[in-house]
Amino acid sequence: MGLADLLGPLQQPFVTLLDTPVSWTEVLGFGTGALCVWLVARQHIANWPIGIANNVFFILLFVQAGLYADAGLQVVFISLAVYGWWTWARGGAPGSRLPVRRTSRREWLWLTAAGAAGTAALALLLDRATDSTVPFWDALTTALSLTATYGQCRKRLESWWLWIAADVIYIPLYAHKELYLTSLLYLGFMTLCVFGLRDWRRDIAPLPSGSATVGAAA
């Protein structure tokens, strides 16, 4: 039995939404994604293994939809999830969890530079090397998601704002690709991000002395 035979059932329609079949892959991506974001907001370390499962489902889904940057992004997410899992487990003081902190000015500078360069390079690659119909938006959401995931791994408060910015683009992008359930999922993600931002603000710890911050959090 080949890989296609194993994955075939996941690609079968589960339900029809707005006259468009919704596959088991999209349904399972919906469920694991919603659970993962809820666990992140609760600062529960189980978000990382659940998130890895979500990434696997989305790899299958996005390849089928021609969202190649988003599919490749999931592979990077899996690597970052392993790092985040380790950081949350080991990054705090003995007997305590990793504290929530604000993003320092130095972190903002290199994240902004890396995000801008990554967006430009990836958009050019997608435009010239793939049949993507949305190269810029695919690239931009990829860059935003990666910077947000870094912040999540380090428990930086402003990572929620980066996720919200990405979700604002993801919602119409997935609807454009007729991934309606996934678009709805990202609307839910954005709502959960607002609650996550609120909850993390309550637990925020001060930066070490000498680290400047940018007043980006509301």
C-alpha positions, 0 to 999 in steps of 0.5 A, spaced: 500 500 500 502 506 497 502 513 501 497 515 496 492 509 498 493 511 506 492 519 504 486 518 500 481 517 505 483 524 508 482 527 501 475 524 501 469 529 502 466 530 509 461 535 508 459 540 503 459 547 505 457 553 500 456 548 494 464 546 495 466 539 498 470 540 505 475 534 506 477 530 512 483 533 512 480 540 512 476 538 518 481 535 522 486 541 521 480 545 523 479 541 530 487 541 531 488 548 530 482 551 534 485 546 540 492 548 539 490 556 539 486 555 545 492 551 549 497 557 547 492 562 550 492 558 556 500 557 556 499 549 556 505 546 553 500 541 550 499 546 544 506 544 541 504 536 540 497 538 538 500 544 533 505 539 530 499 534 528 495 541 525 501 542 521 501 535 518 494 536 516 495 543 513 501 540 509 496 536 505 491 541 505 495 547 502 499 542 497 492 540 494 490 548 494 496 550 490 498 554 497 506 552 496 509 557 501 503 555 506 505 548 505 512 549 506 511 553 512 508 548 516 514 544 515 518 550 518 512 550 524 514 543 525 521 545 527 519 551 531 514 547 535 520 542 537 524 548 539 518 551 542 516 545 546 523 545 549 523 552 551 517 552 554 519 546 558 526 548 560 526 555 559 523 558 565 526 557 572 527 551 576 520 549 578 516 555 574 514 556 567 517 560 562 515 567 563 511 572 558 515 578 556 515 584 551 519 584 545 525 588 545 527 593 540 533 589 538 528 583 537 523 588 533 529 590 528 531 583 526 524 581 526 522 586 521 528 586 517 527 578 516 520 579 515 521 584 509 526 580 506 523 574 507 517 576 504 520 579 498 524 573 496 519 568 497 514 572 493 519 572 487 520 565 488 513 563 488 511 568 482 517 565 478 517 558 480 510 555 481 503 556 479 501 560 485 496 565 483 497 569 490 505 569 490 505 576 494 499 574 499 502 567 500 509 570 502 507 575 506 502 571 511 508 566 511 513 571 513 508 574 519 507 567 521 514 565 522 515 571 526 509 570 530 511 563 531 518 565 534 515 570 539 510 564 541 516 560 542 519 565 546 513 567 550 513 574 547 506 578 548 506 582 541 506 575 538 499 575 538 499 582 534 503 578 529 498 573 529 492 577 528 495 581 522 496 574 519 489 572 520 486 578 517 490 576 511 489 569 511 481 569 512 480 572 505 485 568 502 483 562 504 476 564 502 478 566 495 481 559 494 475 556 496 477 553 503 471 556 507 472 552 513 479 554 513 477 561 512 472 560 518 477 557 522 482 563 522 476 567 523 476 563 530 483 564 530 483 571 530 478 571 536 482 566 540 488 571 539 484 577 542 483 572 548 490 570 548 493 577 548 488 579 554 491 573 558 498 573 556 498 581 558 495 579 565 502 574 566 507 579 563 514 579 566 518 586 566 524 585 561 531 584 564 534 591 565 537 595 559 533 592 554 529 597 551 522 595 548 517 598 542 511 600 545 507 596 540 502 592 545 495 596 546 
